[in-house]
Every structure is written in C-alpha cells, then in structure tokens.
Amino acid sequence: MEPILIYKALSNETRCQIMDWLKNPEHHFEEKKYLDYGISFRTGICVADIQKKSGLAQSVISNYLLTLQRAGLLESKRVGKWTYYRRNEQTIKEFSEYIQNEL
C-alpha cells in the first residue's frame, strides 16, 4: 500500500463517488441484468454502468478506474469482452489503519 497514491486517487470527487457506488452497488445499479448473465455484484460493476451513472465520457471513467486500481483501491475482472470493478477491501482496511495510526 502506497498512501500517497491513495490520497491522489481520492482527491477527485468523481473517483470518490465511484468508491461510494461500489461500496453498496445494490443502491446504485440494477443487479437483475448481471444475474441474467450469470454473475453478481460480487464479480464487480461493469465499466459501462459506472460510465452511464457518472455521465462522463467512457475514456474519462476508464482513466479514473485505472487510477483507483493503480492505487490499490479497486480490483478488476475480465469476463468475456467486459471488465468489472470492485473495491479492494483489504487495501481500504490497511489505509484506514494507516490513517488511524500515523496521522
């Protein structure tokens, strides 16, 4: 875990919103279509759904997701031609402990 990368990743409001959306995806996305494809929110949320919710261009969202992933805050999984993202709870826990103990 590199705290400075996490701080930088979370310095953008939309990236923070994405982290919030992925914390409780059932409040922000429709799970039925995922279940229809034989997957669940445990796999992650499709880039296209995150992009649609944000209202930003796909390229911008892809960049934001990559930034969060490089910081260790997200994990990705490729299923067919789609990429799904979910939170990396272990890194989030470590960062929380870092803040609690170091700041």
MOPAC internal coordinates of N, CA, C and O (Angstrom, degrees):
PM7 1SCF
backbone

  N    0.0000 0     0.00 0     0.00 0    0    0    0
  C    1.4525 1     0.00 0     0.00 0    1    0    0
  C    1.5285 1   109.14 1     0.00 0    2    1    0
  O    1.2310 1   121.07 1   -50.82 1    3    2    1
  N    1.3217 1   115.56 1   129.18 1    3    2    1
  C    1.4572 1   121.75 1   176.81 1    5    3    2
  C    1.5290 1   108.55 1  -115.10 1    6    5    3
  O    1.2310 1   120.22 1   -78.82 1    7    6    5
  N    1.3270 1   117.19 1   101.18 1    7    6    5
  C    1.4630 1   120.77 1  -175.38 1    9    7    6
  C    1.5226 1   114.11 1   -52.68 1   10    9    7
  O    1.2310 1   119.56 1   140.42 1   11   10    9
  N    1.3272 1   118.45 1   -39.58 1   11   10    9
  C    1.4706 1   119.88 1  -176.74 1   13   11   10
  C    1.5272 1   110.99 1   -62.71 1   14   13   11
  O    1.2310 1   119.97 1   142.50 1   15   14   13
  N    1.3423 1   117.66 1   -37.50 1   15   14   13
  C    1.4690 1   120.59 1   177.13 1   17   15   14
  C    1.5220 1   110.89 1   -65.15 1   18   17   15
  O    1.2310 1   120.69 1   142.59 1   19   18   17
  N    1.3187 1   116.29 1   -37.41 1   19   18   17
  C    1.4651 1   120.39 1   179.01 1   21   19   18
  C    1.5238 1   110.48 1   -68.35 1   22   21   19
  O    1.2310 1   120.61 1   134.60 1   23   22   21
  N    1.3271 1   116.44 1   -45.40 1   23   22   21
  C    1.4699 1   119.59 1   177.26 1   25   23   22
  C    1.5271 1   110.68 1   -56.54 1   26   25   23
  O    1.2310 1   120.45 1   133.93 1   27   26   25
  N    1.3163 1   116.75 1   -46.07 1   27   26   25
  C    1.4644 1   120.77 1  -179.77 1   29   27   26
  C    1.5237 1   111.05 1   -63.37 1   30   29   27
  O    1.2310 1   120.50 1   136.93 1   31   30   29
  N    1.3324 1   116.66 1   -43.07 1   31   30   29
  C    1.4644 1   120.36 1  -179.22 1   33   31   30
  C    1.5263 1   111.18 1   -63.05 1   34   33   31
  O    1.2310 1   120.52 1   143.84 1   35   34   33
  N    1.3201 1   116.60 1   -36.16 1   35   34   33
  C    1.4639 1   120.64 1  -177.57 1   37   35   34
  C    1.5270 1   112.96 1   -88.38 1   38   37   35
  O    1.2310 1   120.04 1  -176.60 1   39   38   37
  N    1.3199 1   117.54 1     3.40 1   39   38   37
  C    1.4659 1   120.30 1  -179.28 1   41   39   38
  C    1.5294 1   112.50 1   -80.82 1   42   41   39
  O    1.2310 1   120.44 1   179.26 1   43   42   41
  N    1.3205 1   116.76 1    -0.74 1   43   42   41
  C    1.4656 1   122.08 1  -179.80 1   45   43   42
  C    1.5257 1   109.27 1  -110.81 1   46   45   43
  O    1.2310 1   120.33 1   -49.79 1   47   46   45
  N    1.3188 1   116.97 1   130.21 1   47   46   45
  C    1.4664 1   121.24 1  -175.75 1   49   47   46
  C    1.5278 1   112.59 1   -60.02 1   50   49   47
  O    1.2310 1   120.08 1   137.60 1   51   50   49
  N    1.3192 1   117.46 1   -42.40 1   51   50   49
  C    1.4687 1   119.97 1  -179.10 1   53   51   50
  C    1.5233 1   111.10 1   -66.50 1   54   53   51
  O    1.2310 1   120.04 1   140.35 1   55   54   53
  N    1.3108 1   117.52 1   -39.65 1   55   54   53
  C    1.4685 1   119.52 1   177.80 1   57   55   54
  C    1.5309 1   110.24 1   -63.73 1   58   57   55
  O    1.2310 1   120.13 1   142.27 1   59   58   57
  N    1.3199 1   117.36 1   -37.73 1   59   58   57
  C    1.4683 1   120.29 1   175.53 1   61   59   58
  C    1.5299 1   110.62 1   -64.98 1   62   61   59
  O    1.2310 1   120.54 1   140.18 1   63   62   61
  N    1.3303 1   116.56 1   -39.82 1   63   62   61
  C    1.4719 1   119.91 1   177.03 1   65   63   62
  C    1.5207 1   110.42 1   -61.71 1   66   65   63
  O    1.2310 1   120.07 1   137.19 1   67   66   65
  N    1.3137 1   117.47 1   -42.81 1   67   66   65
  C    1.4614 1   121.01 1   178.85 1   69   67   66
  C    1.5247 1   109.82 1   -58.57 1   70   69   67
  O    1.2310 1   120.13 1   136.03 1   71   70   69
  N    1.3115 1   117.36 1   -43.97 1   71   70   69
  C    1.4675 1   120.32 1   178.39 1   73   71   70
  C    1.5257 1   110.60 1   -61.30 1   74   73   71
  O    1.2310 1   120.37 1   140.53 1   75   74   73
  N    1.3186 1   116.90 1   -39.47 1   75   74   73
  C    1.4665 1   121.29 1   177.34 1   77   75   74
  C    1.5274 1   110.90 1   -65.62 1   78   77   75
  O    1.2310 1   120.51 1   133.85 1   79   78   77
  N    1.3271 1   116.63 1   -46.15 1   79   78   77
  C    1.4705 1   120.09 1   179.53 1   81   79   78
  C    1.5171 1   111.10 1   -59.02 1   82   81   79
  O    1.2310 1   120.56 1   140.38 1   83   82   81
  N    1.3276 1   116.54 1   -39.62 1   83   82   81
  C    1.4611 1   120.18 1  -177.64 1   85   83   82
  C    1.5277 1   113.01 1   -77.97 1   86   85   83
  O    1.2310 1   120.75 1   163.81 1   87   86   85
  N    1.3285 1   116.17 1   -16.19 1   87   86   85
  C    1.4691 1   119.36 1   176.32 1   89   87   86
  C    1.5214 1   110.54 1   -67.55 1   90   89   87
  O    1.2310 1   120.81 1   138.59 1   91   90   89
  N    1.3178 1   116.05 1   -41.41 1   91   90   89
  C    1.4631 1   122.37 1   179.25 1   93   91   90
  C    1.5235 1   109.19 1  -132.73 1   94   93   91
  O    1.2310 1   120.09 1  -108.53 1   95   94   93
  N    1.3280 1   117.44 1    71.47 1   95   94   93
  C    1.4688 1   119.84 1  -174.70 1   97   95   94
  C    1.5216 1   114.15 1   -60.65 1   98   97   95
  O    1.2310 1   120.45 1   152.45 1   99   98   97
  N    1.3217 1   116.74 1   -27.55 1   99   98   97
  C    1.4681 1   119.70 1   179.97 1  101   99   98
  C    1.5283 1   112.45 1   -64.09 1  102  101   99
  O    1.2310 1   120.03 1   159.59 1  103  102  101
  N    1.3237 1   117.54 1   -20.41 1  103  102  101
  C    1.4639 1   121.73 1   177.59 1  105  103  102
  C    1.5300 1   112.78 1   -86.36 1  106  105  103
  O    1.2310 1   120.48 1   166.30 1  107  106  105
  N    1.3318 1   116.69 1   -13.70 1  107  106  105
  C    1.4573 1   120.16 1  -171.71 1  109  107  106
  C    1.5294 1   115.23 1  -123.82 1  110  109  107
  O    1.2310 1   120.64 1   164.22 1  111  110  109
  N    1.3336 1   116.38 1   -15.78 1  111  110  109
  C    1.4645 1   120.28 1  -176.11 1  113  111  110
  C    1.5266 1   110.31 1  -135.84 1  114  113  111
  O    1.2310 1   120.89 1   -20.96 1  115  114  113
  N    1.3162 1   115.89 1   159.04 1  115  114  113
  C    1.4687 1   122.70 1  -179.62 1  117  115  114
  C    1.5293 1   109.03 1   -91.23 1  118  117  115
  O    1.2310 1   120.47 1   -65.19 1  119  118  117
  N    1.3322 1   116.70 1   114.81 1  119  118  117
  C    1.4668 1   120.15 1  -175.81 1  121  119  118
  C    1.5322 1   113.31 1   -79.40 1  122  121  119
  O    1.2310 1   119.81 1   159.36 1  123  122  121
  N    1.3329 1   117.96 1   -20.64 1  123  122  121
  C    1.4652 1   120.16 1  -175.06 1  125  123  122
  C    1.5231 1   112.68 1   -55.07 1  126  125  123
  O    1.2310 1   120.08 1   134.42 1  127  126  125
  N    1.3149 1   117.46 1   -45.58 1  127  126  125
  C    1.4664 1   118.73 1  -178.23 1  129  127  126
  C    1.5260 1   111.75 1   -65.41 1  130  129  127
  O    1.2310 1   120.37 1   150.29 1  131  130  129
  N    1.3150 1   116.89 1   -29.71 1  131  130  129
  C    1.4634 1   120.54 1   175.89 1  133  131  130
  C    1.5250 1   109.49 1   -67.18 1  134  133  131
  O    1.2310 1   121.23 1   133.17 1  135  134  133
  N    1.3223 1   115.26 1   -46.83 1  135  134  133
  C    1.4603 1   120.04 1   179.46 1  137  135  134
  C    1.5229 1   111.01 1   -62.61 1  138  137  135
  O    1.2310 1   120.26 1   144.78 1  139  138  137
  N    1.3361 1   117.11 1   -35.22 1  139  138  137
  C    1.4742 1   121.13 1   177.14 1  141  139  138
  C    1.5290 1   111.45 1   -61.25 1  142  141  139
  O    1.2310 1   120.32 1   151.52 1  143  142  141
  N    1.3523 1   117.00 1   -28.48 1  143  142  141
  C    1.4645 1   121.87 1   178.41 1  145  143  142
  C    1.5359 1   111.89 1   -92.74 1  146  145  143
  O    1.2310 1   120.86 1  -175.82 1  147  146  145
  N    1.3265 1   115.96 1     4.18 1  147  146  145
  C    1.4570 1   119.98 1   177.75 1  149  147  146
  C    1.5114 1   114.67 1    80.55 1  150  149  147
  O    1.2310 1   120.18 1  -159.81 1  151  150  149
  N    1.3231 1   117.26 1    20.19 1  151  150  149
  C    1.4630 1   121.01 1   176.40 1  153  151  150
  C    1.5236 1   108.92 1  -127.76 1  154  153  151
  O    1.2310 1   120.77 1   -10.42 1  155  154  153
  N    1.3138 1   116.13 1   169.58 1  155  154  153
  C    1.4621 1   120.39 1   179.08 1  157  155  154
  C    1.5230 1   109.01 1  -131.14 1  158  157  155
  O    1.2310 1   121.10 1    -1.00 1  159  158  157
  N    1.3052 1   115.50 1   179.00 1  159  158  157
  C    1.4553 1   120.53 1   177.59 1  161  159  158
  C    1.5305 1   111.16 1   -63.66 1  162  161  159
  O    1.2310 1   119.76 1   162.01 1  163  162  161
  N    1.3298 1   118.07 1   -17.99 1  163  162  161
  C    1.4644 1   120.71 1   177.75 1  165  163  162
  C    1.5345 1   110.43 1   -63.46 1  166  165  163
  O    1.2310 1   120.67 1   150.92 1  167  166  165
  N    1.3374 1   116.32 1   -29.08 1  167  166  165
  C    1.4578 1   120.74 1   176.28 1  169  167  166
  C    1.5221 1   109.70 1   -68.64 1  170  169  167
  O    1.2310 1   120.76 1   140.91 1  171  170  169
  N    1.3217 1   116.15 1   -39.09 1  171  170  169
  C    1.4546 1   122.74 1  -178.51 1  173  171  170
  C    1.5156 1   110.09 1   136.15 1  174  173  171
  O    1.2310 1   121.07 1     6.11 1  175  174  173
  N    1.3104 1   115.56 1  -173.89 1  175  174  173
  C    1.4583 1   122.53 1  -179.92 1  177  175  174
  C    1.5207 1   107.68 1  -113.62 1  178  177  175
  O    1.2310 1   121.19 1   -44.52 1  179  178  177
  N    1.3185 1   115.32 1   135.48 1  179  178  177
  C    1.4603 1   122.34 1  -177.94 1  181  179  178
  C    1.5340 1   110.64 1   -65.86 1  182  181  179
  O    1.2310 1   121.15 1   -39.13 1  183  182  181
  N    1.3177 1   115.41 1   140.87 1  183  182  181
  C    1.4675 1   121.51 1   178.60 1  185  183  182
  C    1.5282 1   110.33 1   -53.08 1  186  185  183
  O    1.2310 1   120.30 1   138.40 1  187  186  185
  N    1.3308 1   117.03 1   -41.60 1  187  186  185
  C    1.4691 1   120.54 1  -177.88 1  189  187  186
  C    1.5247 1   111.65 1   -61.06 1  190  189  187
  O    1.2310 1   119.80 1   142.63 1  191  190  189
  N    1.3333 1   118.00 1   -37.37 1  191  190  189
  C    1.4607 1   120.45 1   178.92 1  193  191  190
  C    1.5260 1   111.76 1   -70.91 1  194  193  191
  O    1.2310 1   120.70 1   141.78 1  195  194  193
  N    1.3252 1   116.27 1   -38.22 1  195  194  193
  C    1.4682 1   120.17 1   176.85 1  197  195  194
  C    1.5253 1   109.66 1   -64.80 1  198  197  195
  O    1.2310 1   120.82 1   136.81 1  199  198  197
  N    1.3185 1   116.03 1   -43.19 1  199  198  197
  C    1.4613 1   121.26 1   179.29 1  201  199  198
  C    1.5245 1   110.52 1   -61.70 1  202  201  199
  O    1.2310 1   120.45 1   134.48 1  203  202  201
  N    1.3279 1   116.74 1   -45.52 1  203  202  201
  C    1.4720 1   120.87 1  -179.30 1  205  203  202
  C    1.5292 1   110.82 1   -61.35 1  206  205  203
  O    1.2310 1   120.35 1   135.31 1  207  206  205
  N    1.3279 1   116.93 1   -44.69 1  207  206  205
  C    1.4641 1   120.49 1  -179.18 1  209  207  206
  C    1.5270 1   111.34 1   -64.50 1  210  209  207
  O    1.2310 1   120.65 1   143.00 1  211  210  209
  N    1.3279 1   116.36 1   -37.00 1  211  210  209
  C    1.4653 1   119.72 1  -177.32 1  213  211  210
  C    1.5230 1   112.65 1   -74.48 1  214  213  211
  O    1.2310 1   120.68 1   149.58 1  215  214  213
  N    1.3397 1   116.30 1   -30.42 1  215  214  213
  C    1.4583 1   120.35 1  -175.91 1  217  215  214
  C    1.5246 1   113.51 1    78.38 1  218  217  215
  O    1.2310 1   120.38 1  -173.81 1  219  218  217
  N    1.3148 1   116.87 1     6.19 1  219  218  217
  C    1.4604 1   121.61 1   179.76 1  221  219  218
  C    1.5237 1   110.22 1   -97.05 1  222  221  219
  O    1.2310 1   120.76 1   -13.33 1  223  222  221
  N    1.3064 1   116.15 1   166.67 1  223  222  221
  C    1.4616 1   121.28 1   179.66 1  225  223  222
  C    1.5255 1   110.55 1   -64.33 1  226  225  223
  O    1.2310 1   121.09 1   -30.47 1  227  226  225
  N    1.3159 1   115.53 1   149.53 1  227  226  225
  C    1.4634 1   121.51 1  -179.32 1  229  227  226
  C    1.5269 1   110.91 1   -58.14 1  230  229  227
  O    1.2310 1   120.07 1   140.31 1  231  230  229
  N    1.3203 1   117.47 1   -39.69 1  231  230  229
  C    1.4679 1   120.60 1  -179.30 1  233  231  230
  C    1.5267 1   111.43 1   -64.03 1  234  233  231
  O    1.2310 1   120.28 1   142.52 1  235  234  233
  N    1.3256 1   117.06 1   -37.48 1  235  234  233
  C    1.4691 1   121.33 1   179.10 1  237  235  234
  C    1.5307 1   109.43 1   -66.52 1  238  237  235
  O    1.2310 1   120.57 1   132.99 1  239  238  237
  N    1.3231 1   116.51 1   -47.01 1  239  238  237
  C    1.4654 1   120.36 1  -179.23 1  241  239  238
  C    1.5234 1   110.44 1   -64.18 1  242  241  239
  O    1.2310 1   120.07 1   138.02 1  243  242  241
  N    1.3140 1   117.47 1   -41.98 1  243  242  241
  C    1.4677 1   119.96 1   177.88 1  245  243  242
  C    1.5168 1   110.80 1   -58.66 1  246  245  243
  O    1.2310 1   120.48 1   138.81 1  247  246  245
  N    1.3340 1   116.69 1   -41.19 1  247  246  245
  C    1.4596 1   121.20 1   177.75 1  249  247  246
  C    1.5266 1   110.89 1   -64.51 1  250  249  247
  O    1.2310 1   120.56 1   136.87 1  251  250  249
  N    1.3356 1   116.53 1   -43.13 1  251  250  249
  C    1.4621 1   120.52 1   179.09 1  253  251  250
  C    1.5302 1   110.84 1   -62.33 1  254  253  251
  O    1.2310 1   120.50 1   136.63 1  255  254  253
  N    1.3283 1   116.65 1   -43.37 1  255  254  253
  C    1.4584 1   120.50 1  -179.72 1  257  255  254
  C    1.5276 1   110.66 1   -64.71 1  258  257  255
  O    1.2310 1   120.39 1   140.52 1  259  258  257
  N    1.3009 1   116.86 1   -39.48 1  259  258  257
  C    1.4576 1   121.06 1   178.04 1  261  259  258
  C    1.5276 1   110.79 1   -64.42 1  262  261  259
  O    1.2310 1   120.33 1   139.56 1  263  262  261
  N    1.3210 1   116.98 1   -40.44 1  263  262  261
  C    1.4665 1   121.25 1   177.23 1  265  263  262
  C    1.5169 1   110.68 1   -60.71 1  266  265  263
  O    1.2310 1   120.58 1   134.28 1  267  266  265
  N    1.3343 1   116.49 1   -45.72 1  267  266  265
  C    1.4651 1   120.85 1   178.90 1  269  267  266
  C    1.5255 1   111.33 1   -65.51 1  270  269  267
  O    1.2310 1   120.57 1   143.14 1  271  270  269
  N    1.3173 1   116.52 1   -36.86 1  271  270  269
  C    1.4597 1   120.09 1   178.77 1  273  271  270
  C    1.5298 1   111.03 1   -69.02 1  274  273  271
  O    1.2310 1   120.04 1   136.68 1  275  274  273
  N    1.3110 1   117.54 1   -43.32 1  275  274  273
  C    1.4729 1   120.99 1   178.63 1  277  275  274
  C    1.5260 1   111.83 1   -61.91 1  278  277  275
  O    1.2310 1   120.78 1   149.27 1  279  278  277
  N    1.3307 1   116.11 1   -30.73 1  279  278  277
  C    1.4652 1   120.98 1   177.05 1  281  279  278
  C    1.5298 1   111.52 1   -77.14 1  282  281  279
  O    1.2310 1   120.67 1   170.72 1  283  282  281
  N    1.3281 1   116.33 1    -9.28 1  283  282  281
  C    1.4561 1   120.86 1   179.24 1  285  283  282
  C    1.5140 1   114.29 1    90.34 1  286  285  283
  O    1.2310 1   120.54 1  -176.89 1  287  286  285
  N    1.3357 1   116.56 1     3.11 1  287  286  285
  C    1.4621 1   120.17 1  -176.52 1  289  287  286
  C    1.5244 1   113.71 1   -81.48 1  290  289  287
  O    1.2310 1   120.08 1   159.30 1  291  290  289
  N    1.3292 1   117.46 1   -20.70 1  291  290  289
  C    1.4663 1   121.91 1  -179.73 1  293  291  290
  C    1.5137 1   110.56 1  -126.56 1  294  293  291
  O    1.2310 1   121.88 1   -26.89 1  295  294  293
  N    1.3213 1   114.01 1   153.11 1  295  294  293
  C    1.4586 1   123.00 1   170.91 1  297  295  294
  C    1.5169 1   106.55 1  -118.66 1  298  297  295
  O    1.2310 1   120.37 1   -30.40 1  299  298  297
  N    1.3239 1   116.90 1   149.60 1  299  298  297
  C    1.4577 1   119.71 1   178.18 1  301  299  298
  C    1.5148 1   110.05 1  -123.98 1  302  301  299
  O    1.2310 1   121.74 1   -25.25 1  303  302  301
  N    1.3260 1   114.27 1   154.75 1  303  302  301
  C    1.4587 1   121.26 1   176.65 1  305  303  302
  C    1.5166 1   107.84 1  -141.12 1  306  305  303
  O    1.2310 1   121.43 1   -49.30 1  307  306  305
  N    1.2951 1   114.87 1   130.70 1  307  306  305
  C    1.4657 1   120.96 1   178.77 1  309  307  306
  C    1.5278 1   108.01 1   -94.06 1  310  309  307
  O    1.2310 1   120.89 1   -52.88 1  311  310  309
  N    1.3336 1   115.90 1   127.12 1  311  310  309
  C    1.4599 1   122.30 1   176.10 1  313  311  310
  C    1.5222 1   105.92 1  -128.27 1  314  313  311
  O    1.2310 1   120.85 1   -72.13 1  315  314  313
  N    1.3341 1   115.98 1   107.87 1  315  314  313
  C    1.4573 1   119.51 1  -174.94 1  317  315  314
  C    1.5170 1   109.43 1    63.52 1  318  317  315
  O    1.2310 1   120.86 1    52.21 1  319  318  317
  N    1.3210 1   115.96 1  -127.79 1  319  318  317
  C    1.4614 1   119.63 1   179.75 1  321  319  318
  C    1.5273 1   113.19 1   -93.68 1  322  321  319
  O    1.2310 1   120.28 1  -177.62 1  323  322  321
  N    1.3251 1   117.07 1     2.38 1  323  322  321
  C    1.4602 1   121.78 1  -176.10 1  325  323  322
  C    1.5261 1   111.31 1  -105.52 1  326  325  323
  O    1.2310 1   121.20 1   -32.19 1  327  326  325
  N    1.3228 1   115.32 1   147.81 1  327  326  325
  C    1.4588 1   121.45 1   174.82 1  329  327  326
  C    1.5194 1   108.54 1  -114.38 1  330  329  327
  O    1.2310 1   121.23 1   -46.54 1  331  330  329
  N    1.3199 1   115.24 1   133.46 1  331  330  329
  C    1.4615 1   122.80 1  -178.43 1  333  331  330
  C    1.5226 1   108.95 1  -117.19 1  334  333  331
  O    1.2310 1   121.08 1   -39.18 1  335  334  333
  N    1.3255 1   115.55 1   140.82 1  335  334  333
  C    1.4531 1   121.58 1  -179.30 1  337  335  334
  C    1.5153 1   110.83 1  -119.74 1  338  337  335
  O    1.2310 1   121.58 1   -37.77 1  339  338  337
  N    1.3252 1   114.58 1   142.23 1  339  338  337
  C    1.4670 1   121.41 1   173.71 1  341  339  338
  C    1.5250 1   107.62 1  -141.28 1  342  341  339
  O    1.2310 1   121.54 1   -18.12 1  343  342  341
  N    1.3150 1   114.66 1   161.88 1  343  342  341
  C    1.4602 1   120.64 1  -179.50 1  345  343  342
  C    1.5273 1   111.17 1   -69.74 1  346  345  343
  O    1.2310 1   120.60 1   -33.75 1  347  346  345
  N    1.3118 1   116.45 1   146.25 1  347  346  345
  C    1.4590 1   122.23 1   173.11 1  349  347  346
  C    1.5299 1   105.99 1   -96.74 1  350  349  347
  O    1.2310 1   121.18 1   -88.02 1  351  350  349
  N    1.3080 1   115.35 1    91.98 1  351  350  349
  C    1.4706 1   120.54 1  -173.33 1  353  351  350
  C    1.5234 1   112.41 1   -64.74 1  354  353  351
  O    1.2310 1   119.69 1   151.63 1  355  354  353
  N    1.3193 1   118.20 1   -28.37 1  355  354  353
  C    1.4656 1   120.89 1   178.89 1  357  355  354
  C    1.5321 1   110.55 1   -64.95 1  358  357  355
  O    1.2310 1   120.38 1   133.49 1  359  358  357
  N    1.3140 1   116.88 1   -46.51 1  359  358  357
  C    1.4671 1   120.01 1   178.45 1  361  359  358
  C    1.5233 1   110.78 1   -65.07 1  362  361  359
  O    1.2310 1   120.25 1   140.05 1  363  362  361
  N    1.3181 1   117.13 1   -39.95 1  363  362  361
  C    1.4707 1   120.88 1   178.64 1  365  363  362
  C    1.5261 1   110.33 1   -61.22 1  366  365  363
  O    1.2310 1   120.79 1   138.23 1  367  366  365
  N    1.3271 1   116.09 1   -41.77 1  367  366  365
  C    1.4693 1   120.98 1   178.33 1  369  367  366
  C    1.5265 1   110.27 1   -63.89 1  370  369  367
  O    1.2310 1   120.23 1   134.19 1  371  370  369
  N    1.3362 1   117.16 1   -45.81 1  371  370  369
  C    1.4658 1   121.08 1   179.20 1  373  371  370
  C    1.5227 1   111.14 1   -61.57 1  374  373  371
  O    1.2310 1   120.34 1   139.66 1  375  374  373
  N    1.3298 1   116.96 1   -40.34 1  375  374  373
  C    1.4647 1   120.44 1   179.90 1  377  375  374
  C    1.5271 1   110.28 1   -67.13 1  378  377  375
  O    1.2310 1   120.58 1   139.63 1  379  378  377
  N    1.3141 1   116.50 1   -40.37 1  379  378  377
  C    1.4651 1   120.66 1   177.35 1  381  379  378
  C    1.5288 1   110.71 1   -60.85 1  382  381  379
  O    1.2310 1   120.48 1   136.90 1  383  382  381
  N    1.3121 1   116.69 1   -43.10 1  383  382  381
  C    1.4682 1   120.73 1   178.11 1  385  383  382
  C    1.5168 1   110.94 1   -66.08 1  386  385  383
  O    1.2310 1   120.48 1   141.43 1  387  386  385
  N    1.3316 1   116.69 1   -38.57 1  387  386  385
  C    1.4590 1   121.26 1   177.44 1  389  387  386
  C    1.5340 1   109.58 1   -59.24 1  390  389  387
  O    1.2310 1   120.60 1   130.99 1  391  390  389
  N    1.3226 1   116.45 1   -49.01 1  391  390  389
  C    1.4726 1   120.22 1  -179.91 1  393  391  390
  C    1.5134 1   110.74 1   -60.53 1  394  393  391
  O    1.2310 1   121.11 1   135.57 1  395  394  393
  N    1.3172 1   115.48 1   -44.43 1  395  394  393
  C    1.4615 1   120.18 1  -178.55 1  397  395  394
  C    1.5376 1   111.92 1   -62.37 1  398  397  395
  O    1.2310 1   120.35 1   140.80 1  399  398  397
  N    1.3125 1   116.93 1   -39.20 1  399  398  397
  C    1.4660 1   120.86 1  -174.88 1  401  399  398
  C    1.5218 1   114.65 1   -91.37 1  402  401  399
  O    1.2310 1   119.98 1   152.69 1  403  402  401
  N    1.3276 1   117.65 1   -27.31 1  403  402  401
  C    1.4548 1   120.57 1  -172.42 1  405  403  402
  C    1.5226 1   114.95 1  -104.67 1  406  405  403
  O    1.2310 1   120.09 1   156.09 1  407  406  405
  N    1.3044 1   117.43 1   -23.91 1  407  406  405
  C    1.4768 1   119.06 1  -178.19 1  409  407  406
  C    1.5140 1   111.15 1  -102.90 1  410  409  407
  O    1.2310 1   120.10 1   180.00 1  411  410  409

